[in-house]
């Protein structure tokens, strides 16, 4: 239980990319909250040329596009959801303060990342 609480405390303060960046010493290679103006692969150099809207430029062998395509979670229309009196949330909109579940009945709807969260 100690590890779970430590992870919850850490998660409240940082996002998963920030946690992984720290754990694997990747922060020096990551630029958060940056809009990309252009990303062009140059065959002759075998690298990506990336330019941010703020003028920042960098070359790299790899380009990871974290554009937030899946950041807007899908919430299906459940019959009776408007009358539900309990707490609920989508894993994509998890409360910053987290939730404590001991002693509560919890239902999980979904699979994959949703179920593991």
N, CA, C and O of each residue as an XYZ file, in Angstrom:
468
protein
N       0.821     -1.200      0.000
C       0.000      0.000      0.000
C       0.857      1.253      0.000
O       0.420      2.282     -0.514
N       2.061      1.205      0.557
C       2.931      2.368      0.597
C       3.309      2.852     -0.797
O       3.323      4.056     -1.054
N       3.619      1.913     -1.705
C       3.988      2.273     -3.067
C       2.815      2.920     -3.793
O       2.991      3.908     -4.507
N       1.615      2.366     -3.611
C       0.429      2.931     -4.264
C       0.219      4.375     -3.836
O      -0.051      5.240     -4.669
N       0.340      4.634     -2.552
C       0.150      6.008     -2.050
C       1.235      6.943     -2.586
O       0.961      8.095     -2.922
N       2.460      6.440     -2.663
C       3.555      7.265     -3.191
C       3.305      7.612     -4.654
O       3.539      8.744     -5.077
N       2.828      6.633     -5.427
C       2.523      6.887     -6.835
C       1.374      7.872     -6.978
O       1.406      8.744     -7.847
N       0.364      7.740     -6.132
C      -0.757      8.678     -6.174
C      -0.296     10.094     -5.856
O      -0.700     11.049     -6.520
N       0.549     10.227     -4.843
C       1.057     11.565     -4.484
C       1.858     12.156     -5.641
O       1.710     13.333     -5.969
N       2.702     11.340     -6.253
C       3.513     11.823     -7.374
C       2.634     12.185     -8.564
O       2.868     13.193     -9.230
N       1.630     11.366     -8.828
C       0.752     11.606     -9.972
C      -0.045     12.889     -9.808
O      -0.383     13.537    -10.800
N      -0.348     13.263     -8.584
C      -1.087     14.504     -8.357
C      -0.271     15.717     -8.769
O      -0.829     16.747     -9.150
N       1.027     15.599     -8.693
C       1.898     16.737     -8.966
C       2.392     16.776    -10.403
O       2.672     17.854    -10.928
N       2.504     15.621    -11.047
C       3.099     15.568    -12.377
C       2.294     14.667    -13.296
O       1.564     13.785    -12.843
N       2.436     14.900    -14.593
C       1.777     14.060    -15.579
C       2.646     12.839    -15.861
O       3.817     12.805    -15.484
N       2.071     11.842    -16.521
C       2.822     10.630    -16.841
C       4.060     10.933    -17.687
O       5.126     10.391    -17.392
N       3.973     11.775    -18.729
C       5.209     12.090    -19.468
C       6.270     12.742    -18.581
O       7.462     12.492    -18.757
N       5.847     13.566    -17.643
C       6.814     14.185    -16.734
C       7.446     13.126    -15.829
O       8.655     13.141    -15.598
N       6.621     12.208    -15.320
C       7.145     11.140    -14.461
C       8.148     10.276    -15.220
O       9.220      9.963    -14.701
N       7.799      9.889    -16.453
C       8.703      9.059    -17.258
C       9.957      9.836    -17.639
O      11.058      9.285    -17.654
N       9.785     11.113    -17.945
C      10.939     11.949    -18.270
C      11.943     11.990    -17.141
O      13.153     11.951    -17.365
N      11.428     12.069    -15.913
C      12.309     12.075    -14.744
C      12.925     10.696    -14.512
O      14.131     10.573    -14.297
N      12.087      9.667    -14.558
C      12.553      8.309    -14.252
C      13.654      7.853    -15.208
O      14.620      7.216    -14.789
N      13.505      8.181    -16.495
C      14.461      7.702    -17.494
C      15.422      8.797    -17.976
O      16.087      8.641    -19.000
N      15.485      9.892    -17.235
C      16.396     10.997    -17.546
C      16.219     11.492    -18.984
O      17.195     11.670    -19.713
N      14.967     11.711    -19.381
C      14.666     12.153    -20.743
C      14.325     13.636    -20.839
O      14.172     14.165    -21.939
N      14.207     14.296    -19.720
C      13.761     15.701    -19.744
C      14.639     16.582    -20.622
O      14.152     17.525    -21.245
N      15.929     16.274    -20.671
C      16.837     17.088    -21.482
C      16.507     16.970    -22.969
O      16.890     17.832    -23.759
N      15.798     15.909    -23.351
C      15.464     15.664    -24.754
C      13.997     15.940    -25.076
O      13.559     15.711    -26.204
N      13.238     16.426    -24.104
C      11.804     16.657    -24.295
C      11.499     18.132    -24.106
O      12.040     18.780    -23.210
N      10.640     18.647    -24.946
C      10.186     20.036    -24.811
C       8.671     19.986    -24.657
O       7.954     19.709    -25.618
N       8.185     20.253    -23.449
C       6.759     20.207    -23.154
C       6.075     21.503    -23.581
O       6.715     22.545    -23.721
N       4.775     21.416    -23.783
C       3.923     22.579    -24.073
C       4.480     23.430    -25.206
O       4.571     24.653    -25.096
N       4.846     22.773    -26.282
C       5.403     23.461    -27.439
C       4.569     23.137    -28.669
O       4.297     21.973    -28.961
N       4.175     24.167    -29.374
C       3.458     23.965    -30.640
C       4.478     23.886    -31.770
O       5.400     24.698    -31.852
N       4.299     22.901    -32.634
C       5.214     22.702    -33.754
C       4.676     23.440    -34.974
O       3.525     23.261    -35.372
N       5.526     24.265    -35.550
C       5.177     25.003    -36.770
C       5.418     24.117    -37.991
O       4.606     24.083    -38.915
N       6.548     23.400    -37.982
C       6.851     22.500    -39.100
C       7.739     21.358    -38.623
O       8.533     21.503    -37.693
N       7.582     20.228    -39.283
C       8.427     19.054    -39.047
C       8.671     18.416    -40.410
O       7.749     17.912    -41.051
N       9.918     18.448    -40.834
C      10.271     17.966    -42.166
C      11.382     16.937    -42.046
O      12.410     17.184    -41.415
N      11.161     15.771    -42.663
C      12.217     14.761    -42.669
C      13.125     15.036    -43.857
O      12.658     15.127    -44.992
N      14.424     15.168    -43.597
C      15.404     15.455    -44.645
C      16.151     14.161    -44.961
O      16.978     13.697    -44.175
N      15.845     13.587    -46.127
C      16.414     12.295    -46.510
C      17.942     12.302    -46.537
O      18.579     11.367    -46.053
N      18.529     13.360    -47.104
C      19.991     13.411    -47.233
C      20.696     13.330    -45.879
O      21.776     12.751    -45.762
N      20.067     13.922    -44.856
C      20.672     13.942    -43.521
C      20.130     12.834    -42.623
O      20.701     12.534    -41.574
N      19.022     12.232    -43.048
C      18.352     11.189    -42.273
C      17.925     11.698    -40.888
O      18.049     10.985    -39.892
N      17.423     12.937    -40.839
C      16.973     13.544    -39.585
C      15.708     14.364    -39.832
O      15.376     14.718    -40.963
N      15.031     14.644    -38.748
C      13.889     15.550    -38.754
C      14.380     16.956    -38.433
O      15.202     17.144    -37.535
N      13.878     17.933    -39.162
C      14.079     19.344    -38.832
C      12.751     19.820    -38.259
O      11.728     19.788    -38.943
N      12.767     20.256    -37.022
C      11.534     20.656    -36.339
C      11.664     22.109    -35.916
O      12.690     22.527    -35.380
N      10.595     22.878    -36.171
C      10.572     24.280    -35.759
C       9.296     24.541    -34.976
O       8.202     24.178    -35.406
N       9.451     25.174    -33.824
C       8.304     25.539    -33.001
C       7.766     26.898    -33.381
O       8.457     27.687    -34.025
N       6.532     27.177    -32.985
C       5.940     28.484    -33.273
C       6.662     29.602    -32.534
O       6.532     30.772    -32.892
N       7.423     29.243    -31.504
C       8.189     30.248    -30.757
C       9.589     30.458    -31.343
O      10.408     31.166    -30.756
N       9.867     29.839    -32.506
C      11.162     29.999    -33.155
C      12.180     28.938    -32.781
O      13.241     28.857    -33.401
N      11.879     28.124    -31.780
C      12.789     27.055    -31.347
C      12.998     26.079    -32.503
O      12.034     25.663    -33.145
N      14.258     25.710    -32.772
C      14.568     24.760    -33.834
C      15.441     23.643    -33.289
O      16.294     23.856    -32.427
N      15.208     22.455    -33.812
C      15.991     21.299    -33.379
C      15.991     20.264    -34.502
O      15.074     20.217    -35.322
N      17.028     19.444    -34.523
C      17.103     18.314    -35.444
C      17.087     17.049    -34.600
O      17.623     17.029    -33.493
N      16.475     15.999    -35.121
C      16.440     14.758    -34.368
C      16.229     13.548    -35.243
O      15.650     13.631    -36.326
N      16.706     12.428    -34.757
C      16.531     11.163    -35.471
C      15.086     10.685    -35.381
O      14.579     10.034    -36.294
N      14.427     11.018    -34.265
C      13.057     10.575    -34.042
C      12.153     11.768    -33.793
O      12.602     12.796    -33.286
N      10.900     11.637    -34.142
C       9.890     12.654    -33.869
C       8.679     11.951    -33.270
O       8.062     11.109    -33.921
N       8.343     12.290    -32.050
C       7.160     11.730    -31.387
C       6.101     12.814    -31.379
O       6.267     13.851    -30.738
N       5.020     12.574    -32.088
C       3.955     13.575    -32.149
C       2.909     13.264    -31.096
O       2.116     12.335    -31.248
N       2.913     14.026    -30.052
C       1.929     13.883    -28.977
C       0.917     15.012    -29.145
O       0.900     15.979    -28.383
N       0.076     14.860    -30.165
C      -0.826     15.944    -30.555
C      -2.150     15.940    -29.808
O      -2.988     16.813    -30.030
N      -2.346     14.977    -28.935
C      -3.574     14.956    -28.151
C      -4.779     14.421    -28.894
O      -5.917     14.729    -28.539
N      -4.541     13.620    -29.926
C      -5.635     13.077    -30.725
C      -6.662     12.354    -29.860
O      -7.863     12.428    -30.122
N      -6.193     11.663    -28.841
C      -7.097     10.906    -27.975
C      -7.349     11.612    -26.648
O      -7.818     10.989    -25.695
N      -7.043     12.902    -26.577
C      -7.167     13.613    -25.304
C      -8.608     13.950    -24.945
O      -8.909     14.191    -23.776
N      -9.488     13.971    -25.912
C     -10.903     14.235    -25.630
C     -11.601     12.888    -25.513
O     -11.953     12.268    -26.517
N     -11.796     12.446    -24.286
C     -12.385     11.127    -24.057
C     -13.825     11.025    -24.534
O     -14.568     12.006    -24.524
N     -14.196      9.856    -24.940
C     -15.555      9.589    -25.402
C     -16.386      9.118    -24.219
O     -16.021      8.160    -23.537
N     -17.481      9.780    -23.983
C     -18.399      9.374    -22.923
C     -19.706      8.971    -23.593
O     -20.461      9.834    -24.042
N     -19.981      7.670    -23.667
C     -21.203      7.216    -24.328
C     -22.446      7.644    -23.557
O     -22.386      7.914    -22.358
N     -23.550      7.700    -24.250
C     -24.825      8.081    -23.629
C     -25.388      6.869    -22.884
O     -25.961      5.967    -23.496
N     -25.219      6.856    -21.559
C     -25.756      5.781    -20.733
C     -27.150      6.158    -20.281
O     -27.375      7.262    -19.785
N     -28.076      5.247    -20.451
C     -29.432      5.497    -19.969
C     -29.393      5.631    -18.447
O     -28.857      4.762    -17.759
N     -29.959      6.713    -17.925
C     -30.035      6.930    -16.496
C     -28.859      7.679    -15.893
O     -28.847      7.916    -14.686
N     -27.864      8.062    -16.699
C     -26.686      8.745    -16.145
C     -27.068     10.058    -15.470
O     -26.438     10.457    -14.491
N     -28.084     10.726    -15.981
C     -28.511     12.005    -15.392
C     -29.099     11.831    -13.996
O     -29.079     12.762    -13.191
N     -29.623     10.645    -13.709
C     -30.219     10.387    -12.394
C     -29.232      9.772    -11.405
O     -29.545      9.637    -10.223
N     -28.041      9.399    -11.881
C     -27.050      8.755    -11.016
C     -26.606      9.732     -9.934
O     -26.230     10.864    -10.239
N     -26.645      9.306     -8.672
C     -26.337     10.184     -7.537
C     -24.889     10.064     -7.055
O     -24.428     10.901     -6.279
N     -24.178      9.049     -7.497
C     -22.802      8.847     -7.036
C     -21.794      9.672     -7.816
O     -22.149     10.440     -8.709
N     -20.530      9.497     -7.459
C     -19.446     10.176     -8.162
C     -19.050      9.363     -9.383
O     -19.092      8.133     -9.355
N     -18.671     10.036    -10.440
C     -18.140      9.338    -11.599
C     -17.205     10.280    -12.347
O     -17.311     11.502    -12.242
N     -16.299      9.692    -13.094
C     -15.434     10.501    -13.950
C     -14.897      9.632    -15.079
O     -14.871      8.404    -14.990
N     -14.481     10.292    -16.118
C     -13.804      9.633    -17.234
C     -12.313      9.635    -16.899
O     -11.812     10.610    -16.340
N     -11.605      8.571    -17.230
C     -10.182      8.511    -16.882
C      -9.377      9.614    -17.564
O      -8.294      9.969    -17.098
N      -9.889     10.149    -18.649
C      -9.216     11.261    -19.307
C      -9.402     12.582    -18.580
O      -8.740     13.568    -18.905
N     -10.295     12.611    -17.602
C     -10.566     13.828    -16.828
C     -10.463     13.525    -15.331
O     -11.272     13.991    -14.529
N      -9.459     12.741    -14.981
C      -9.268     12.311    -13.593
C      -9.066     13.533    -12.700
O      -8.306     14.431    -13.065
N      -9.727     13.594    -11.534
C      -9.567     14.746    -10.643
C      -8.118     14.907    -10.181
O      -7.463     13.924     -9.835
N      -7.620     16.139    -10.175
C      -6.223     16.386     -9.778
C      -5.935     15.886     -8.370
O      -4.833     15.409     -8.096
N      -6.911     15.988     -7.475
C      -6.717     15.532     -6.107
C      -6.834     14.031     -5.954
O      -6.571     13.498     -4.877
N      -7.227     13.336     -7.019
C      -7.399     11.892     -6.973
C      -8.638     11.487     -6.196
O      -9.367     12.336     -5.683
N      -8.867     10.211     -6.116
C      -9.970      9.653     -5.347
C      -9.425      8.558     -4.455
O      -8.476      7.861     -4.815
N     -10.023      8.414     -3.306
C      -9.672      7.323     -2.398
C     -10.832      6.332     -2.452
O     -11.983      6.710     -2.238
N     -10.532      5.066     -2.738
C     -11.573      4.077     -2.973
C     -11.868      3.103     -1.841
O     -12.908      2.447     -1.897
N     -11.028      2.960     -0.815
C     -11.340      1.966      0.215
C     -12.743      2.156      0.786
O     -13.152      3.269      1.119
N     -13.464      1.050      0.889
C     -14.813      1.075      1.449
C     -15.894      1.464      0.455
O     -17.067      1.541      0.821
N     -15.521      1.711     -0.791
C     -16.507      2.102     -1.800
C     -16.682      0.987     -2.813
O     -15.766      0.202     -3.062
N     -17.863      0.930     -3.386
C     -18.106      0.016     -4.501
C     -17.758      0.771     -5.773
O     -18.233      1.886     -5.990
N     -16.931      0.164     -6.611
C     -16.442      0.839     -7.810
C     -16.782      0.016     -9.037
O     -16.560     -1.195     -9.065
N     -17.315      0.669    -10.042
C     -17.580      0.034    -11.323
C     -16.651      0.616    -12.367
O     -16.466      1.831    -12.427
N     -16.061     -0.242    -13.193
C     -15.178      0.214    -14.262
C     -15.800     -0.204    -15.579
O     -16.091     -1.379    -15.803
N     -15.999      0.771    -16.442
C     -16.562      0.491    -17.757
C     -15.486      0.814    -18.776
O     -15.033      1.955    -18.862
N     -15.077     -0.172    -19.543
C     -14.053      0.053    -20.556
C     -13.020     -1.052    -20.540
O     -13.097     -1.993    -19.750
N     -12.059     -0.919    -21.423
C     -10.991     -1.909    -21.540
C      -9.670     -1.193    -21.746
O      -9.633      0.034    -21.840
N      -8.615     -1.933    -21.815
C      -7.310     -1.353    -22.113
C      -6.890     -0.324    -21.092
O      -6.940     -0.570    -19.887
N      -6.468      0.854    -21.589
C      -5.973      1.910    -20.708
C      -7.045      2.356    -19.726
O      -6.740      2.657    -18.572
N      -8.293      2.401    -20.168
C      -9.380      2.811    -19.274
C      -9.476      1.871    -18.085
O      -9.588      2.320    -16.944
N      -9.432      0.585    -18.338
C      -9.556     -0.394    -17.260
C      -8.340     -0.371    -16.336
O      -8.476     -0.541    -15.125
N      -7.161     -0.162    -16.901
C      -5.961     -0.172    -16.057
C      -5.854      1.074    -15.198
O      -5.276      1.030    -14.112
N      -6.407      2.193    -15.671
C      -6.380      3.415    -14.862
C      -7.222      3.224    -13.632
O      -7.335      4.136    -12.813
